[in-house]
């Protein structure tokens, strides 16, 4: 792979190597930047004790998603493609780890194992090919084989994870549940628009110029990422922060005769 090689994946670009060949796809990346900015403002409105480094990291990753995608739709090279893909993959892993550990209280060790499993599933979907109505993992080059759903199949594990986490949180009455489930619904629609980009290429034009549907994927994903950032605020401060914020123990009562008697007398608990 040569980083300077051009990549032609979307309807709006066609086979053009021009910098501004994808004006709609490029401009629509503003949705990611607005989502990150809105998420940052919501985060800064929280009391200092209710902010955490991982929440700021999620906001920063959304900024990088927008910048990386913008670079790819401007330059359309293999190098720019890496700038687009890497922040997305990192965000998926970091957010899933955040959700497992902070929302569902999964221990760190199990969180790491689940993230490894998730990475493996994503890697498998990247190898998934579709051709002539068939789907699978061809060991050799098959004529007409291409990435399923126009390459959108790689996002299906993330969608499934959002649905599972959101449903589990809803059963627990967690405040993050509605944000995650709405984000999953919006993400489902956005994946459909991404998948249909080339299929509807000839049907969607503006002033004689093919537009496609990929820019809608950006707009909807910007909203979905904002909802995920908003969901991340539905956690309290870290355990250490909670302990530090607890009122000091009343030592006067602790050293009183009543406290000594209470310590000696065994407590009875109902069976």
Buried (B, 14 or more C-beta within 10 A) or exposed (E): EEEEEBBEBBBBBBEEEEEEBBBBBBEBBBBBBBBBBBBBEBBEEEEEEBBBEBBBBBBBBBBBBBBBBBBBBBBBBBBBBBBBBEBBEBBBBBBBBBBBBBBBEBEEEEBBEBBEEBBEBBEEBEEBBBBEEEEEEEEEEBEEBEBBBBBBBBBBBBBEBBBBBBBBBBEEEBEBBBBBBBBBBBBBEBBBBBBBBBEBBEEBEEEEEBBBBBBBBBBBBBBBBBBBBBBBBBBEBBEEBEEEEEEEEEEEEEEEEEBEEEEEEEEEEEE
